[in-house]
Structure formats: C-alpha cells, structure tokens
C-alpha cells in the first residue's frame, strides 16, 4: 500500500476562489479582445493514441523482464510503457487533481491492482511503476493544456476544443483553474526555474551514444 502526503486543497477550492474574484468588475482591453478574435484554431493533428496491449484485460499476462534496478527491459518494455500511457489518459485519474501527490491512495491501489492482474510485475516494482504512471499523467495534463487551452481566449473556443478523452465537467473545471491567477503564477515560477536550469534533455529514449 502506498503512503502519501496530501496537500489538503483541491482544484475545486482554487476555482471557487477564482470565480468569486472574477465576478468583480474589471477593465476591458479592446486591443487584447481584437487580438484574441484573430487567434487561429489549433490543429488537432498528431500521431494519435497508442494501441492497447493485446493481452490487457483478456485473462493473459504480459511477461516483463526487469534489470537489477527494477526497471523494465526487453521486448515487451515498450508495450508496457505505452499501456501505462493509455491508463494515464483513460480518465481513471482525473486531470482535475492539482498534482499527482493529491491522487487518493485508493485510486493508486486500484491502478496497481490492474497492472498486477495484467502483467507479471513483482510487488517491489509498485513504487517505480506508479512513479512512471505519474510522469505520464503529468505529461498528458501538460499536452491537454498546450493543445486545447493555450491560444484560445473565450469559453466558446474552450468548449469547442474540449478533448474527447476528458469528461466535459472535468474539462470545464480544468479551464477555470488554468484561467485563475494562482495557476498563472505557478506557470510563471516554473518558466523561471526552467530558465535557470539551462538546456533541457532532448536526446530521446536511447540517449547519447
């Protein structure tokens, strides 16, 4: 069982505070409004979702091999990692949690049970597996924001661009949160921190040869 720390605040709390502030009268910048009206709609094209593992939920177990550091290796590694990506996008862990650390323990245990039912993973791999799943969940959340939120300036566009992988009520909550001043402040701090860290790693899965 996973022991976790919870921040004690939900996205709903942040959104409720933001909506109260939004009701206050604000000055309208006509120049910004005209600019937003000219913003083009983002393309939905991409490489698409990975195909589900053929053995998943059909009574068979995907056979995995692990190295000395309990990392998946071998011919089925990529199938397994792709399946984790599908789980991250499945809605089993809604994107409306502020962080991966806020996801309830019961939810994580349910995901781990699913993975155990469909693979030969050892119990010792639970922590590393959920860590990988968390990275994929955060990546999907970032992609959803970049592709379907950034560059759109009004509620009609947000609703029109809502990704089919996210439930409408969850998408509405995400949009309201991303519009909040708190969310914008977090983004600003993240950008400043990345700028201090230098160039990002861009050599892919294999790395430098």
C-alpha positions, 0 to 999 in steps of 0.5 A, spaced: 500 500 500 502 506 498 503 512 503 502 519 501 502 526 503 496 530 501 496 537 500 489 538 503 486 543 497 483 541 491 482 544 484 475 545 486 477 550 492 482 554 487 476 555 482 471 557 487 476 562 489 477 564 482 470 565 480 468 569 486 474 574 484 472 574 477 465 576 478 468 583 480 468 588 475 474 589 471 477 593 465 476 591 458 482 591 453 479 592 446 486 591 443 487 584 447 479 582 445 481 584 437 487 580 438 484 574 441 478 574 435 484 573 430 487 567 434 487 561 429 484 554 431 489 549 433 490 543 429 488 537 432 493 533 428 498 528 431 500 521 431 494 519 435 493 514 441 497 508 442 494 501 441 492 497 447 496 491 449 493 485 446 493 481 452 490 487 457 484 485 460 483 478 456 485 473 462 493 473 459 499 476 462 504 480 459 511 477 461 516 483 463 523 482 464 526 487 469 534 489 470 537 489 477 534 496 478 527 494 477 526 497 471 523 494 465 527 491 459 526 487 453 521 486 448 515 487 451 518 494 455 515 498 450 508 495 450 508 496 457 510 503 457 505 505 452 499 501 456 501 505 462 500 511 457 493 509 455 491 508 463 494 515 464 489 518 459 483 513 460 480 518 465 481 513 471 485 519 474 482 525 473 486 531 470 482 535 475 487 533 481 492 539 482 498 534 482 499 527 482 501 527 490 493 529 491 491 522 487 487 518 493 491 512 495 485 508 493 485 510 486 493 508 486 491 501 489 486 500 484 491 502 478 496 497 481 491 492 482 490 492 474 497 492 472 498 486 477 492 482 474 495 484 467 502 483 467 507 479 471 510 485 475 513 483 482 510 487 488 517 491 489 516 494 482 509 498 485 513 504 487 517 505 480 511 503 476 506 508 479 512 513 479 512 512 471 504 512 471 505 519 474 510 522 469 505 520 464 499 523 467 503 529 468 505 529 461 498 528 458 495 534 463 501 538 460 499 536 452 491 537 454 493 544 456 498 546 450 493 543 445 486 545 447 487 551 452 493 555 450 491 560 444 484 560 445 481 566 449 473 565 450 469 559 453 466 558 446 473 556 443 474 552 450 468 548 449 469 547 442 476 544 443 474 540 449 478 533 448 474 527 447 478 523 452 476 528 458 469 528 461 466 535 459 465 537 467 472 535 468 474 539 462 470 545 464 473 545 471 480 544 468 479 551 464 477 555 470 483 553 474 488 554 468 484 561 467 485 563 475 491 567 477 494 562 482 495 557 476 498 563 472 503 564 477 505 557 478 506 557 470 510 563 471 515 560 477 516 554 473 518 558 466 523 561 471 526 555 474 526 552 467 530 558 465 535 557 470 536 550 469 539 551 462 538 546 456 533 541 457 534 533 455 532 532 448 536 526 446 530 521 446 529 514 449 536 511 447 540 517 449 547 519 447 551 514 444 
